[in-house]
Amino acid sequence: MQPAAPRILDSPASWRVLAGAGTVFVFSVPALFGSTFGLFMVPLEQGLGWSRADIAFSLTLTTTIAWLSVLLGGWLADHARLRPLLFIGVVLGAANLAAFALVTQLWHFYVLVVALAFTSLGASPLILSKLVQGWFDKRLGSALGILFSCASVGAVLHPLVISGVMARAGWRPAFLVMGAMALVGGALAVALAVRERPGEGAPARPAAPQPGAAVEKVPMVAFLGDRTWWKLAAWNLLFGFGGGAIAIHFAALLHDRGIGTVEIGFAVSLVGVSHFVGNLLAGWLVDRMPPQRMAWVLMTLPLIATLLMLAGGPAAVLFVAAAVLGLATGSDGCLSAFLARYYFSSRVYGQATGTQMIATAAGSGLAPWLSGLMRDRTGDYQLSLACAAAAFGLAVLAGWLLPRRGHAAPAAIEVATPPTPVHA
């Protein structure tokens, strides 16, 4: 009876589940709200009188509580049934998005942004990647690449749809439309295609028993004693900071440089297209080359893109920089999820990934606020672009320092048997 479980890995059933999880990702809160937040910055500034730093501070404020939601999500991913979690996350996240249409005060906006960290938790990338990694082994990298590329599909489509709604009806109806999209698209995908792997809770592939405490009871703080965890956290923190300094303000940056609304929508969608390609490319490569090498090689791309933006130039140069930035930043979700599985057991995947997401959230949450402050004080985004370039440069170094092979972790943590390479 023991060999029965491995036969379902990398099977047609695995790809059907991946299709369902990917569809949920397309209509998830991170895909909808994350890809369109920048489009709301100027309308909120003009309509409600808030500064860009005030608006961007909502994301920084989220980081003060996001660690709690991420830790909760990591624990739930390793201990709870995933399909019911997805249903709950879809419904609550959709309602939260629609509620933005009623905002009249800045503190209302802050409360709703912070609430998203909890209402969308059940349908978060952490839960979706936990579901997918249980169905794949040899093609795990490709599967994660496809999963995270689905968010990029949303990043292409959502700005076009939402900018069109905003142009015709205003920003309040745009939030209602986003809520409806999240509810209908996500709920249908969970109902029709998402399934949990039979016997979920066992490792994704057979591994030798490990000494020490039972992995199901690993405390989150145990990861703080692992040097590899800290190196990976530094990589995620720096990359999150560099990306957060640019992504949220990108539409506003283009607006400041005299680019029209339609062209801005095109540029934001171009970033989404590049995200899609970057995720697929990263997923394909990570099955075929050492993932720690990719962690520093791919970080050179956003560094180059940021330097292009810093240099200025015509709109065409900014569009090229947007495409390069999207290509690199699109690979981050897939690669970060794979690295968590590469260094740690599948049974603690949710906790390992969740603790890493805290580092990413810290960087990506602090940077938009600081970037907004720099713009408000200096009148342009040059200083914030320089800070983003420095962060990407340090991320290259952090990725280079990741161990090339397995590592010795504290006894409480089960170290991974790495996923089988596709060529094995």
Buried (B, 14 or more C-beta within 10 A) or exposed (E): EEEEBEEBBBEEBBBBBBBBBBBBBBBBBBBBBBBBBBBBBBBBBEEBEBBBBBBBBBBBBBBEBBBEBBBBBBBBBBEBEBBEBBBBBBBBBBBBBBBBBEBEEBEEBBBBBBBBBBBBBBBBBBBBBBBBBBBBBBBBBBBBBBBBBBBBBBBBBBBBBBBBBBEEEEBBBBBBBBBBBBBEBBBBBBEEBBBBBEEBEBBBBEBEEBEEBEBEEBEBEBBEEBEBBBBBBBBBBBBBBBBBBBBBBBBBBBBBBEBEBEBBBBBBBBBBBBBBBBBBBBBBBBBEEBBBBBBBBBBBBBBBBBBBBBEEEEBEEBBBBBBBBBBBBBBBBBBBBBBBBBBBBBBBBBBBBBBBBBBBBBBBBBBBBBBBBBBEEEEEBBBBBBBBBBBBBBBBEBBBBBBEEEBEBBEBBBBBBBBBBBEE
